[in-house]
Structures are given as structure tokens and as C-alpha cells.
Amino acid sequence: MDDDQLLRYSRHILLKEFGIEGQEKLLASSALVVGAGGLGSAALLYLVSAGVGRIVIADADKVDLTNLQRQIVHRESSLGLNKAISAAQTLHGINPSCTIEVVADRLAGDALAGQVAAVDIVVDCSDNFTTRHALNRACVAQRKALVSGAGIRFDGQITSFDFRRNDSPCYHCLFPEHDAGEEERCAVMGVFAPLVGIIGAMQASEAIRIIADVGQALIGRLLLLDGLAMTWHQIKLVRDPQCPVCGQSGLFGSNHAQERLYAQV
């Protein structure tokens, strides 16, 4: 690190659990953030501020006026602009030393697998089950860490999966794809603005601590937030050995993992 970096990241470096070694891991790391909405806004702001060296933002949507109530990475001047591009402009103004790459389309197939393979960690800030399951399969196939968050109305949830570990459950273990219920969208159900900020910031915390190997990540634990009562509940997660994605008959047990990565984001 140069003198400017030592000063910029000095409050991290002062933490005995973090230090120069932890910060250097961040500077050398890369992250794929899928979704630059409410969750992604908070996650991206903290990831770039903390010094993650390369951040890839994937989002095909455009900024509209209803987003500005909670999607704090965007500005009114960005209305009509692709969200990934809008977010990149804001992030560059915060920390121009970080490399920001934009994917302004939906990822699918080989493109999805390639983006996941090229980063150290994936942060799922999407808003639908199809994307979440596709990212889960890609991360299992590539043995990457995945941080998953969600928020609707006053309810939030967050957990992490680390497929470098053979004991980590996956998103399909928690929410089997065939059991997925009706999608709940902010446009219909509404969302409390700070809720997605809380969950998104926690996703950044998970990603940073996993990259720097600091503290205990939420592997095998799901946190649920009741934003009305401001209470947290924790649920233990266990890997399903019969899971068709991460079980022995799934991607972990297959020699053709890439060929089975079929869903789109």
C-alpha cells in the first residue's frame, strides 16, 4: 500500500483483527454484485469505500423516480440511466482507485459462469427467485462464496454460503426451487426504505469479512429481521446431502458442472 492508501484505510488497519494484512486482501480482491437496487446500493457503497479492488456490477434495469426512496447509490440526474452505469458513476466519485466494471445486461449461461469464475465472491442483491437460484448454481459450480440478502415490506433476511467448504449449505437447501412461492415485489408490496440499507450494509460486512478472513461469517445461519419491532431471529441451516445442487448428485458431485448451469439471470 502507498501512503494515500495507508491513510484512507487507517481505521481498518487500526483494528487488530484486520490490520494491514486484511486490508491488502481487500485491495487484491474482486466481487460481483448482482443488482444495483436497494440492497445493492448499500452493499456497493461500503464495498468500494472499504477498498475492494475490483467490483463488477450487473443490472439490466434503469433508474426511475420510485427507486430514489431507498436506492441511495443513484441520483435524480440518473433517471432513465442503466442502474449499473449510474452506480458506477457514484462509486468512482467515492473511491477512484477501485476498478469498477459494468454489466448492463442480464447474465446467462457462459457469461454468468465466466463472471462468477473471475471474482472472489458474489453478492446477491437481486429481487427474484430465478436470479437467486441461478447465482447459487453458478457459485456452487465454481466453488465461490455467495452472500444472499432480501428485503420486502418491513422484513429482511441475510445469510452466506461458502462453497470452498464441503459442509456449506446452499440457497437451494434453504429455499428449494420447486417450492418457490409467488414473487413479492416492492412495486406491489412496498418496502421500508432503511430496511434494504440495513441488509445491504450487512451483505457488505459479510463479503468484507469473508475476503479478509475476519470474524465468523453467517455460514449455516440465517438472520431474519422484523423491521417493525426491530428484532432479529436466527435460524440454523444445515446442508441437505440430497440437494440436487450442492449434494453428491448435484454440482459438487458432477464432472459436468458447467453443462448443468442452465438458468438465466
Residue pairs with C-beta under 8 A, 6 or more apart in sequence:
1 9
1 20
1 23
1 24
1 27
5 23
5 27
5 51
5 97
6 13
8 51
8 95
9 23
9 50
9 51
12 18
12 22
12 23
12 26
12 50
12 51
13 19
13 20
13 23
15 22
17 214
17 215
18 212
18 214
22 212
22 213
22 214
23 51
23 212
25 211
25 212
25 213
26 50
26 51
26 52
26 53
26 208
26 211
26 212
27 51
27 52
27 53
28 53
29 52
29 53
29 54
29 120
29 121
29 211
30 52
30 53
30 54
30 55
30 56
30 118
30 119
30 120
30 121
31 47
31 52
31 54
31 55
31 56
31 119
31 120
31 121
31 122
31 123
31 207
31 211
32 56
32 58
32 115
32 116
32 118
32 119
32 121
32 122
32 123
33 40
33 43
33 44
33 47
33 55
33 56
33 57
33 58
33 122
33 123
33 125
34 40
34 58
34 59
34 107
34 122
34 123
34 124
34 125
34 126
34 131
34 135
34 265
35 58
35 59
35 124
35 125
35 126
35 127
35 131
36 44
36 57
36 59
36 61
36 71
36 73
36 74
36 83
36 84
36 86
36 87
36 125
37 59
37 61
37 67
37 71
37 83
37 125
37 127
37 196
38 67
38 70
38 71
38 125
38 151
38 186
38 191
38 193
38 195
38 196
38 197
38 200
39 125
39 149
39 150
39 151
39 196
39 199
39 200
39 203
40 57
40 59
40 71
40 73
40 83
40 87
40 123
40 125
40 200
41 70
41 71
41 72
41 73
41 74
41 87
41 196
41 197
41 200
42 72
42 73
42 196
42 197
42 198
42 199
42 200
42 201
42 203
42 204
43 123
43 125
43 149
43 200
43 201
43 203
43 204
43 207
44 55
44 57
44 73
44 87
44 91
44 204
45 72
45 73
45 90
45 91
45 94
45 204
46 200
46 201
46 204
46 205
46 208
47 55
47 123
47 204
47 207
47 208
48 55
48 91
48 94
48 95
48 98
48 100
49 94
49 95
50 204
50 208
51 95
51 97
51 98
52 98
52 207
52 208
52 211
53 98
53 99
54 98
54 99
54 100
54 101
54 119
55 91
55 98
55 99
55 100
55 101
56 101
56 102
56 103
56 115
56 118
56 119
57 84
57 87
57 88
57 100
57 101
57 102
57 103
58 84
58 103
58 107
58 115
58 265
59 82
59 83
59 84
59 87
59 103
59 104
60 82
60 84
60 104
60 105
60 106
61 82
61 83
62 80
62 81
62 82
62 83
63 71
63 74
63 78
63 79
63 80
63 81
63 82
63 83
63 86
64 79
64 80
65 76
65 79
66 187
67 74
67 83
68 74
68 76
69 193
70 191
70 193
70 194
70 196
70 197
71 83
72 197
73 86
73 87
73 90
73 91
74 83
74 86
74 87
74 90
75 86
75 90
78 86
78 89
82 102
82 104
84 102
84 103
84 104
85 102
85 104
88 100
88 102
91 98
91 100
92 100
103 115
106 264
106 265
107 115
107 264
107 265
108 264
108 265
109 261
109 262
109 264
112 134
112 135
112 138
112 261
112 264
112 265
113 138
113 141
113 142
113 258
113 261
116 122
116 135
116 138
116 139
116 141
116 142
116 144
117 142
117 144
119 144
120 144
120 145
120 211
121 144
121 145
121 146
121 147
121 207
121 210
121 211
122 135
122 138
122 139
122 144
122 145
122 146
122 147
123 146
123 147
123 149
123 203
123 204
123 207
124 131
124 132
124 135
124 146
124 147
124 148
124 149
125 149
125 200
125 203
126 132
126 135
126 265
127 150
127 185
127 186
128 183
129 175
129 177
129 180
129 183
130 263
130 264
130 265
131 265
132 148
132 171
132 175
133 171
133 172
133 177
133 180
133 263
134 261
134 263
134 264
134 265
135 146
135 171
135 265
136 146
136 148
136 161
136 170
136 171
136 172
136 245
137 172
137 245
137 251
137 260
137 261
137 262
137 263
138 144
138 261
139 145
139 146
139 161
139 163
139 170
140 163
140 170
140 245
140 246
140 250
140 251
140 252
140 257
141 251
141 257
141 258
141 260
141 261
142 163
143 163
143 164
144 163
144 164
145 160
145 161
145 162
145 163
145 164
145 207
145 210
146 160
146 161
146 162
146 163
146 171
147 158
147 159
147 160
147 161
147 203
147 206
147 207
147 210
148 158
148 159
148 160
148 161
148 171
148 203
149 156
149 157
149 158
149 199
149 200
149 202
149 203
150 156
150 157
150 158
150 199
151 157
151 191
151 195
151 196
151 199
152 184
152 185
152 186
152 189
152 191
153 184
153 189
153 190
153 191
153 192
153 227
154 192
154 195
154 226
154 227
154 228
155 195
155 224
155 225
155 226
155 227
156 195
156 196
156 198
156 199
156 224
156 225
156 227
157 199
157 222
157 223
157 224
157 225
158 199
158 202
158 203
158 206
158 218
158 222
158 223
158 225
159 174
159 218
159 221
159 222
159 223
159 237
160 206
160 210
160 217
160 218
160 219
161 168
161 169
161 170
161 171
161 219
162 168
162 210
162 217
162 219
163 170
163 246
163 252
165 219
166 252
167 220
167 239
168 219
168 220
168 239
168 246
169 220
169 237
169 238
169 239
169 240
169 243
169 246
170 239
170 243
170 245
170 246
171 245
172 240
172 243
172 244
172 245
172 246
173 237
173 238
173 239
173 240
173 243
173 245
173 246
174 222
174 237
192 227
194 227
195 225
195 227
198 225
198 227
199 225
202 223
206 217
206 218
208 214
209 215
209 217
210 217
220 236
220 237
220 238
221 234
221 235
221 236
221 237
222 234
222 235
222 236
222 237
223 232
223 233
223 234
224 232
224 233
224 234
224 235
225 231
225 232
226 232
226 233
239 246
239 247
240 246
240 247
241 247
241 248
242 249
243 250
244 250
245 251
246 252
247 253
251 257
251 260
251 261
254 260
